[in-house]
Amino acid sequence: MKLPTQPRSYVIMAICLLITIYFSYHAVQGARGLRRMEQLKTEIALATQIAQETANEKDLLRKKVRSLSPNSLDLDQLEESALRVLNMGKPDDKVILK
């Protein structure tokens, strides 16, 4: 391959090289470049994990609320839980610890 001898050709080649470098740099480092795409993927994965944890917590709370309905309420278990939480009992109660 023969290199051009005219100075104008060198200027055109230099400008093309600079343009190529500019676009290559911004394709990797720019606001919509490859690095930003990887950051966004990481953020999406984290947000998805948080959403899953929140959904699990919501389901757990929903089950607890459902168990408080009058149809599913076990009065013996409620009394036992209340005595345990309040740390109170009747003088003739026998306590069995597991």
N, C-alpha and C positions, 0 to 999 in steps of 0.2 A: 504494500500500500504506500502510495506516494503522499507525503505531507504537502499541504498547500504552502506556497511560498508568498502569497500575498498577505499583508498584515490584516486586511479586512476579513479574511477567512479565519484567522486566529481569534479575532474579536468575536465573530459569530460562534465559533466553537466554545470560547470562554463563556459567553452568555448562555449558550445551551447547557454547558456544564453547571453553571451557577443555578439555572432554573431547575435542573434535575436534582441538584443537591437540596435546594429549597423545598421542593415538593416531597422529596424522600424524607427529609427531616420532619416536616409537618405530618407526613403520613404515620410516623412513629410517635412523635412527641406532641403533636397538636391536640386541640380540644376534642377532636373526633378521631384521634389516632389510635394506634394499636395499644399503647399503654393505657389510655383512658378506657378502652374497651375492656381490658383486663380488670381495671379498677371497678368498672360497673358490674362485671360478672361477679366479683367478690362481694360487692354491696348487695347484689340481688340474692346471692346465696345466703348472706347473713340475714337479710330481710325475710327470706323464705323460712329460715330456721326460726326466727322470732315469731313469725306468723303461725308456724306449726306449734310452737310452745304455747302461744296464747290460745290457740284453738283447743289444745289439750287441757289447759287450765280452765277454759270456759266450759268444756264438757264435764270436767270434774265438779265445778261449781253448780252446773245445771243438775247433775246427779244428786248433789247434796240438797239442793232446793227441792227437787222432786221427792226426796225421801222425807221431807218435812211436811208433805201434804197429809191431811187427816186420814186418808185411805191407807197410807203406807206407814203411818207412825206406830211404832212399837212402844207402848207406854212403859214397860219394864226397862227397856233399853234407855229410854229417855230419862227415867228416874235414876238409873245407874250412872248415866253420864252426868246428870246434874249433881249427884252426890260426889262424884269424883272431881268435877270442876270446882264446885263450891267448897269441897273438903268438909262437908257436914254430913252428919248421919244421926240416926235415932240412937238413944242409949242402949237399946237391946239389939241393935244390928250386929251381925257377925260379918267380918270382912275377910275375904279370901283373896290373897294377892297371888298373882301368877308370875 
